[in-house]
């Protein structure tokens, strides 16, 4: 259920982005407006007590 709803939301967002890009003639997604990948955080191993 959640997967279907998120795919529908993604499809709506894609349609809106493509429509905006066609009206403005400019790309919405650029190298200046994206979030960089998160830093990898090392996880500590659980020690046996």
KOLLUMBA-738118 format. One record per residue: x, z, y of N, C-alpha, C, O in turn; residue number from 1. Coordinates in pm, 1 decimal, decimal comma, padded with zeros to 6 digits. Example, Ala and Ser with C-alpha at 12.3 -4.5 7.8 and 13.67 -1.06 7.14 Angstrom:
BEGIN
       nx       nz       ny      cax      caz      cay       cx       cz       cy       ox       oz       oy resi
  01319,0  00780,0 -00569,0  01230,0  00780,0 -00450,0  01320,0  00780,0 -00330,0  01423,6  00846,5 -00331,9    1
  01285,0  00708,0 -00225,0  01367,0  00714,0 -00106,0  01290,0  00787,0  00003,0  01340,9  00803,9  00113,8    2
***
This chain:
BEGIN
       nx       nz       ny      cax      caz      cay       cx       cz       cy       ox       oz       oy resi
  00082,1  00000,0 -00118,8  00000,0  00000,0  00000,0  00086,9  00000,0  00125,7  00065,2 -00079,9  00216,8    1
  00185,9  00090,5  00130,1  00272,2  00099,7  00248,2  00356,5 -00026,6  00265,5  00382,4 -00070,0  00377,8    2
  00398,6 -00084,4  00154,2  00481,1 -00204,9  00161,0  00399,9 -00320,3  00217,7  00449,6 -00396,8  00300,3    3
  00274,1 -00333,2  00173,4  00188,6 -00440,1  00223,9  00166,8 -00425,6  00373,8  00171,6 -00524,1  00447,5    4
  00142,6 -00302,5  00418,9  00116,7 -00278,4  00560,6  00242,1 -00306,8  00644,5  00232,1 -00362,4  00753,9    5
  00359,1 -00269,1  00593,8  00480,8 -00295,4  00670,8  00511,9 -00443,9  00675,8  00564,6 -00492,3  00776,0    6
  00480,6 -00516,2  00571,1  00502,2 -00661,7  00573,4  00406,9 -00728,6  00671,0  00444,9 -00823,0  00740,3    7
  00282,8 -00680,1  00676,8  00186,9 -00734,9  00772,4  00234,6 -00707,9  00915,1  00227,7 -00795,6  01001,2    8
  00282,5 -00587,0  00939,0  00334,6 -00552,1  01071,6  00453,8 -00637,9  01108,7  00466,4 -00681,2  01223,2    9
  00541,2 -00662,7  01012,8  00656,9 -00747,7  01036,7  00616,5 -00890,6  01067,4  00677,1 -00956,0  01152,3   10
  00515,0 -00939,0  00999,0  00467,1 -01075,6  01023,2  00406,1 -01087,4  01162,6  00424,0 -01188,5  01230,5   11
  00333,8 -00983,3  01204,9  00275,6 -00982,6  01339,2  00386,2 -00982,1  01444,8  00378,8 -01055,1  01543,7   12
  00488,1 -00899,8  01423,2  00599,3 -00892,3  01517,4  00674,8 -01024,9  01524,4  00715,5 -01067,7  01632,4   13
  00693,3 -01089,2  01410,6  00762,3 -01218,2  01407,2  00682,2 -01323,0  01484,1  00738,2 -01400,4  01561,7   14
  00552,9 -01324,9  01462,2  00467,5 -01421,7  01530,8  00474,4 -01400,7  01682,5  00482,9 -01496,8  01759,1   15
  00470,7 -01274,0  01724,7  00477,3 -01242,7  01867,4  00612,2 -01285,5  01925,7  00617,9 -01341,0  02035,4   16
  00720,9 -01259,5  01851,6  00854,6 -01298,1  01899,2  00866,5 -01448,1  01912,6  00915,9 -01497,9  02013,7   17
  00821,7 -01520,8  01811,5  00830,9 -01667,1  01815,4  00746,5 -01725,7  01927,9  00787,6 -01821,4  01993,4   18
  00628,3 -01668,1  01950,4  00542,0 -01715,4  02058,5  00606,9 -01690,8  02194,8  00603,0 -01777,3  02282,2   19
  00666,0 -01573,5  02212,6  00733,9 -01541,8  02337,7  00852,8 -01634,4  02360,2  00874,4 -01682,3  02471,5   20
  00929,6 -01659,5  02255,0  01045,2 -01748,0  02267,7  01002,1 -01890,2  02302,1  01069,4 -01957,6  02380,1   21
  00892,2 -01936,2  02245,8  00847,5 -02072,4  02275,9  00795,2 -02083,4  02419,3  00811,7 -02187,0  02483,7   22
  00732,3 -01977,1  02469,0  00680,2 -01980,3  02606,2  00791,5 -01969,9  02710,4  00787,0 -02037,3  02813,3   23
  00891,8 -01885,2  02683,7  00998,7 -01865,0  02781,6  01113,5 -01963,5  02764,3  01187,1 -01990,5  02859,2   24
  01129,2 -02017,1  02644,1  01239,9 -02107,5  02618,1  01372,2 -02035,4  02598,2  01478,0 -02098,2  02594,6   25
  01366,1 -01903,8  02585,4  01486,5 -01823,3  02565,0  01474,2 -01743,5  02436,6  01364,0 -01710,7  02392,7   26
  01588,2 -01712,4  02376,8  01590,2 -01631,1  02256,4  01570,3 -01484,6  02293,9  01630,1 -01435,8  02389,8   27
  01487,4 -01415,9  02219,0  01462,5 -01274,2  02245,0  01576,0 -01189,7  02187,2  01620,1 -01093,0  02249,3   28
  01622,2 -01226,6  02069,3  01727,5 -01151,9  02001,9  01861,9 -01211,7  02040,7  01888,4 -01329,2  02015,4   29
  01946,1 -01130,0  02102,3  02079,8 -01173,9  02140,9  02181,8 -01071,1  02094,1  02145,4 -00965,8  02041,6   30
  02306,7 -01101,2  02112,9  02412,0 -01006,6  02077,7  02416,1 -00886,9  02170,6  02479,5 -00786,1  02139,5   31
  02348,7 -00897,4  02284,8  02351,5 -00787,5  02381,7  02242,8 -00683,4  02357,9  02252,8 -00571,6  02408,4   32
  02139,5 -00718,0  02282,2  02027,6 -00624,4  02270,2  01996,9 -00584,6  02125,7  01880,5 -00574,2  02087,0   33
  02099,5 -00563,0  02048,3  02076,5 -00515,4  01911,9  02150,8 -00384,5  01892,4  02248,3 -00356,4  01962,0   34
  02104,6 -00305,4  01798,2  02170,0 -00178,6  01769,3  02284,4 -00202,5  01671,5  02266,7 -00272,4  01571,7   35
  02400,7 -00145,7  01698,7  02512,3 -00161,3  01605,2  02482,7 -00084,6  01476,1  02402,4  00008,7  01475,8   36
  02547,4 -00123,9  01367,6  02524,3 -00052,3  01241,5  02566,9  00093,9  01254,5  02661,4  00126,8  01326,2   37
  02495,8  00179,2  01184,2  02529,3  00321,1  01188,1  02662,0  00345,6  01118,1  02700,8  00273,1  01026,5   38
  02730,0  00449,3  01163,6  02857,3  00485,0  01101,6  02830,8  00542,8  00963,5  02732,7  00613,8  00941,5   39
  02920,2  00510,8  00871,5  02909,1  00565,2  00737,4  02948,0  00712,9  00741,0  03053,6  00748,3  00793,4   40
  02864,8  00796,7  00686,6  02892,3  00939,3  00682,0  02932,2  00975,0  00539,8  02861,3  00944,6  00443,9   41
  03047,3  01040,2  00528,3  03092,3  01080,8  00395,4  03011,0  01201,4  00350,8  02992,2  01296,6  00426,6   42
  02963,8  01196,4  00228,6  02888,1  01307,1  00173,5  02982,6  01393,4  00090,1  03066,3  01342,9  00015,3   43
  02967,0  01521,9  00105,0  03048,6  01614,8  00027,3  02992,9  01628,3 -00112,6  02871,7  01627,3 -00134,0   44
  03084,3  01640,8 -00207,6  03041,9  01661,3 -00345,4  02999,1  01805,9 -00361,8  03059,0  01896,1 -00303,2   45
  02896,3  01827,6 -00440,9  02851,1  01964,0 -00468,3  02950,1  02029,1 -00563,4  02988,1  01971,4 -00665,3   46
  02990,6  02148,7 -00528,7  03084,6  02219,6 -00615,0  03007,7  02314,4 -00704,8  02906,0  02371,6 -00665,5   47
  03057,7  02329,7 -00824,6  02994,6  02421,3 -00918,8  03047,8  02561,5 -00891,4  03167,9  02581,2 -00873,5   48
  02958,6  02656,5 -00888,6  03000,3  02795,8 -00861,4  03007,4  02875,5 -00986,8  03040,6  02994,0 -00982,8   49
***
